Amino acid sequence: MDPLYIKLALGGLTVLGCIGIFFGIGLGLAAHKFAVETDPRVEAVQEVLAGGQ
């Protein structure tokens, strides 16, 4: 196999990996920033009415 093709494939994998890491970190930060806290009263009511669906 030609070494040029191997370098090209490894370069592509590196670029895609970096893009994946970049977007993964971005999505993690966005999820942390826009997280919604749940009201404990809602969970208590849902436990009481668990069979009412």
matplotlib code that plots the C-alpha trace (Angstrom):
import matplotlib.pyplot as plt

x = [0.0, 1.2, 2.5, 0.7, -2.7, -1.8, -0.8, -4.0, -6.2, -4.5, -4.8, -8.5, -9.0, -7.1, -9.2, -12.5, -11.3, -10.5, -13.9, -15.6, -13.7, -14.5, -18.2, -18.3, -16.8, -19.2, -22.2, -21.1, -20.7, -24.0, -25.8, -24.2, -25.2, -28.8, -29.5, -33.0, -33.4, -36.3, -38.7, -38.7, -42.4, -43.1, -41.2, -43.1, -46.4, -45.3, -44.4, -47.8, -49.6, -47.3, -50.2, -52.4, -51.1]
y = [0.0, 3.5, 5.5, 8.5, 6.8, 5.8, 9.3, 10.6, 8.2, 8.9, 12.6, 12.2, 10.1, 12.7, 15.6, 13.7, 12.8, 16.4, 17.5, 14.9, 15.9, 19.6, 19.0, 16.6, 19.2, 21.9, 19.7, 18.8, 22.5, 23.4, 20.6, 21.9, 25.5, 24.8, 22.1, 22.3, 21.4, 19.2, 20.1, 17.4, 17.9, 16.7, 13.5, 13.0, 13.3, 11.0, 8.3, 8.6, 8.4, 5.8, 3.5, 6.3, 6.3]
z = [0.0, -0.8, 2.2, 0.8, 1.3, 4.8, 5.7, 4.1, 6.0, 9.3, 8.7, 8.1, 11.2, 13.2, 11.9, 12.5, 16.0, 16.8, 15.5, 17.6, 20.7, 20.0, 19.6, 22.5, 24.9, 23.5, 24.0, 27.5, 28.4, 26.8, 28.8, 32.0, 31.3, 30.2, 32.8, 34.3, 38.0, 38.9, 41.6, 44.4, 44.8, 41.3, 42.0, 45.2, 43.4, 40.7, 43.2, 44.8, 41.5, 40.0, 38.9, 37.6, 34.0]

ax = plt.figure().add_subplot(projection="3d")
ax.plot(x, y, z, "-o")
ax.set_aspect("equal")
plt.show()
